[in-house]
Amino acid sequence: MKQTIPVIGMACSACSANVERRLNELEGIASASVNLPGRTALVDFDPARISLETMKKEINAIGYDLVIEQDRSAEEIQKREYVLLRRKTVVSWLAALLVMCISMDWLSVGSRSMANQVSLLLALANMLYCGRTFYVSAWRQLRHGTANMDTLVALSTGISFAFSAFNTFWGNVVWGSRGIVWHTYFDASVMIITFVLTGRLLEEKAKDGTASSIRQLMGMAPKTARIVASPVPSAGKGEAEPQSVVDGEDVPVSAIEVGDLLEVRPGEKVPVDGEVTWAASFMKGDAAYVDESMITGEPTPAEKKAGTRVLAGTIPSQGKFRMRASQVGEHTALAHIIRMVQEAQGSKAPVQRIVDRAALVFVPVVAGIAVLTFLAWWAIGGTAALPQAILSAVAVLVVACPCAMGLATPTALMVGIGKAAQKQVLIKDATALENLRRVDVLVTDKTGTLTIPNQNVDFTQADALPMEQRETLKPHAREAMQALQKRGIEVYMMSGDKEEAARYWARQAGIAHYRSKVLPRDKENLVRRLQADGKRVAMVGDGINDTQALALADVSIAMGKGTDVAMDVAQVTLMTDDLRAIPEAVTLSHKTVRMIWENLFWAFVYNIVCIPLAAGILHIFGIDFQITPMWASALMALSSVSVVLNSLRLKLMD
């Protein structure tokens, strides 16, 4: 089975890489993919071989947590952690300002020795309360032979604090007796923690925005339902109009079972999927009208009579009805949509897997660079060789940021996939979103995809009717095909219909290439031939006869009103009949991938530029400039926040 599990405690790409690696090492797990901004793990596992409890225990051992309990809410845990993080950030800023004022002699606390001791106590308190998680996490990582961003923070603050504490008590004895001017750097250890916490606070707030689409989808699901007793049937008319709803009782949606009879009034959300048993409205005595736009994208309310299907999350705009529950809980169409979007946001684009591998070696490499920096400055000599060597190594440890690289891809993907869902385009995985921009041929089915059959035609007499009476071209279909062709995408229409009908509807849709009287294998063969010619092919279909071609295509797109088989095979599902969603999805793919590369570019440039500057490379050229530990921590925080904010720009794009 495949399950999305919330993960608590991840702070950087090295964290997510460690969790993912540990999960993939466990016997019984076929694959695991960890999403850092989404704070989730998408795990494909065999319940007969490994339990969720075992996974939780293994992940706890390396310093993180999986939320698998029914009575624990990942959202509530994250809210509490956010409040605690905000409190620690405020306290850390107070400590930082006090230490800064003391070190700059803006606040007098007595002699220089007394000032150093007060600063030591403030820095120590800040480390134990505000920065405790860094040291606990770093120790757990060390015990398991791994490292993450917390390791760099713990090393840098620990070294600067230890050196300053040494100087506070033995500075005059060791350095002063030799005529060497010495200093303490408690302000550096405090400011590093302060800036890192500030960066994480801003990052959490920004990452929260990337998951807004999931919250909007979840917000569509009602919390309660009105369950009623079965009314007395009237002869020949099914269930009679209820005389009273006094027997109605509001219960949690989780308590609804298949077969329960429910009542839904105007403005209320349909609680579960089901079948209407009775309906009435002012407009029509035996029907109600339901707004399904949030799922189908259709603006016109749908008519619902006895025997018709209604979906969870939709809202009656006129009239009321009673319904028999048929799909509840995680089996509703809305729950399926939410699950698809969650899994898609948790999947990884090919480029992200490269970044994840780099993140695993990034921290050890940075630690090595810091050691070399220390040795280089120590070798240079001079009266300030040791302090300069320590501060340069600390700056390197702080300024290096795997967070920005780790956030570059998943934040853009989360926003892109979420934006697609808002446009009624469900994308199953990140690979599909990335591949959409490379498509240069679209193969489309006719009936059910481009056209809508006419439930009013006697098909035994269909050949005698004009084409436009047998079926209807979907609204905006021609506009959608033209938009694709303007992008340089060739369109082929495939139909099992006769030549005359295929030619007519191809012309109506503005499609130059078409095939008639095709069988399922013919559609598959066309896709295969186009791919052999070096084309990247997208296939759009809605029926079982399209599944062979859908499975073979580079990107497969199913119509949401088609067969379940087609939707299961497809990587993309259109929940609307408006085919303009296809060129919109292609455009979104281009924008999302461009955003990923922008994020990666700036993340790598940041490290390439800042690490040498922190090491003091400009001194070789006689330029007296170097990034200090305090500025290093500020720049590190800024880099992560800027990547997330850049991804959020996708929300503002048309």
C-alpha positions, 0 to 999 in steps of 0.5 A, a space after each residue: 500500500 502507498 501512504 502519505 505520512 507527516 514527518 516532524 522535525 525536518 529543517 533542511 534538505 540534509 534532514 529530508 535526505 536522511 529520513 528518506 535514506 533511512 526509510 528506503 533502507 528498511 525491509 518491506 518498504 518498496 520506495 519512500 520519497 520525502 517532501 521537505 516543504 510539505 513535511 511528508 513522506 510518501 511511502 510504498 510498503 508491504 504491511 505484512 512485512 513492516 508496520 507503521 510503528 516500526 517505521 516510526 521507531 526507526 525514524 525516531 532513532 535518527 532524531 525525527 518523528 512520523 505522525 501515525 497515531 489517529 489522535 495526533 494531528 500533524 497540523 496541530 503539532 506543527 502549529 505548536 512547534 511554530 508558536 514555540 519557534 516564534 517564542 524562542 526567536 523573540 527570546 534569542 533576539 533579546 539575548 542577542 541585543 543584550 550581548 551586542 550592547 555589552 560587547 559594544 560598551 553601550 551597556 555598562 555592567 562593570 569591568 571588562 571581565 564582568 562584562 565577559 562573564 555576563 555575556 557568557 551567561 547570556 550566551 549559554 542561556 541562549 544556547 540551552 533554551 533557544 538553540 537546544 534543538 540544534 545540539 540534540 539533533 547534531 548529537 543524534 546525527 553523529 551517533 548514526 554517522 550522518 549530518 545536517 544543517 543542525 550539525 553546522 550550527 552546533 559546530 559553529 556556535 559551540 566552537 565560538 562559545 568555547 573559544 570565548 569562554 576560554 578567553 574569558 577565564 584564561 585570556 590574560 594568562 595565555 595571550 596577555 602574557 605574550 603581548 597578544 590582544 585577545 577578544 571574546 565572540 559571544 555575540 557571534 554565537 548568539 547572533 548565529 542562533 538568532 539569525 538561524 531561528 529567524 530564518 526558519 521562522 520566516 521559512 516556515 511561514 513561507 512554506 506554509 503558503 506553498 501548502 495552501 492548495 491542500 488546505 483549500 481542498 481539505 477545507 471543502 470537506 464538511 465536518 458534520 452531516 445530518 443523518 435522518 430516518 428512512 421516510 415511508 416510500 409512496 407507491 410507484 414514486 420511490 421515497 416520499 417527500 419527508 414531512 419533517 426533519 425533526 428526527 434529523 441529527 448532526 453527526 461527525 462525517 467520520 460516523 457516516 456509514 455506507 447506506 445511511 440516509 442524509 439530508 442536505 439543505 441549500 448552502 450546506 456541503 454534501 458530506 459524502 458521495 452518494 445517490 439522491 433519493 428525493 429532491 425538491 426546489 422552487 424551480 423544479 418540484 423533483 430536482 435540486 441544483 448543486 454547485 459542483 464547480 470546485 470539483 468539475 470546474 463547470 460554472 452552471 449548477 448541475 440538476 440532481 434528481 432521484 437516482 443521480 450521483 452527488 459528490 462530497 464537498 459540492 454545495 446545493 445552490 437551490 433546493 434540498 435533497 436526501 441522499 443515500 451514502 455510497 462512498 465515505 471517508 477516504 473513498 470519496 471523490 474529494 478524498 481521492 483528489 486530495 490524496 492525488 495532490 498530496 502524492 504528487 506534491 510529495 513526488 520528486 522531479 528527476 533533478 531533485 534526486 540529484 540535489 538530494 544526493 548532493 545534500 548527503 555529502 554537502 555537510 561533510 564537504 563543508 566541514 572539510 572546507 572549514 578545517 582547511 580554512 582553519 589550517 590555512 589561517 593558522 599557517 599564515 601566523 601572526 599575533 591574531 592567527 588563532 582567533 582569525 583561524 577560528 572565526 573564519 572556520 566558524 563563518 564557513 560552517 555558518 554561511 554554507 546552506 544546504 537548505 536553499 538547494 533542498 527547497 529549490 525544487 520541492 517548493 516550486 513543485 508544490 506551488 505548481 501542482 497546487 495551482 494546477 489543482 485549483 484549475 481542475 487539473 490533477 497531476 499525479 507526479 512531479 515527472 509528469 509536470 516536468 515532462 509536459 513542457 517537452 511535449 511536441 505532439 498531442 494525440 487526442 480521442 474524439 468522442 468523450 474527449 473533444 465531443 459530447 455524445 447526444 442520451 437523445 439520439 436513436 443510434 439505430 437512425 444516427 446515420 440519417 442525422 446531420 453530424 451536429 445532431 449526433 454529438 456536440 463539440 465541447 465548448 472552447 475545444 477549438 480554442 484549446 487546439 489552436 493554443 496548443 498549435 501556437 506553442 508548436 504542438 502538433 495535434 492528431 485526432 484518433 476516432 473509431 468513427 467512420 471517415 466522414 464523421 472523423 473528418 467533420 469533427 477534426 475540421 470543427 476542432 481545427 485539427 489537421 491530422 486525424 485517423 478514422 476507424 481506429 482500434 485501441 492498438 492503432 492508437 498505441 501504434 501511432 504513439 509508438 511511431 511518433 516516439 520513434 520519430 523523436 517526438 515527445 507525445 501526450 495522449 488525451 483519452 477517456 475510455 478503456 479503448 484509450 488505455 494502451 496509448 495512455 500507458 505508452 505516452 510520455 504524458 498521459 491525460 485522462 478526462 475526469 468524467 471518463 472511465 476509472 481505468 483511464 484515470 488510473 493509467 493517466 498521469 494527469 486528470 482533467 476534472 473539467 470539460 474545458 480543454 483549455 486546461 491542457 495548454 494552461 497545464 503546459 504553460 504552468 509546466 514551463 513556468 514551474 520548471 523555469 522557477 526550479 532552475 532559477 532557484 537552483 541557480 541562485 542556491 548554488 551561486 550563493 554557496 559558490 560566492 559566500 563560502 570563499 568570502 567567508 574563508 577570507 579568500 580576498 585577503 590573498 588579493 590584498 582586499 581586507 574583506 571577509 564575511 563574519 560569522 554574524 553576517 554569515 548567519 544572516 545571509 544563510 537565513 536569507 538564502 532559504 527564505 528567498 528561494 521559498 518566496 521566489 517559488 510563491 511568485 508562481 501563485 501570482 502568475 496567470 
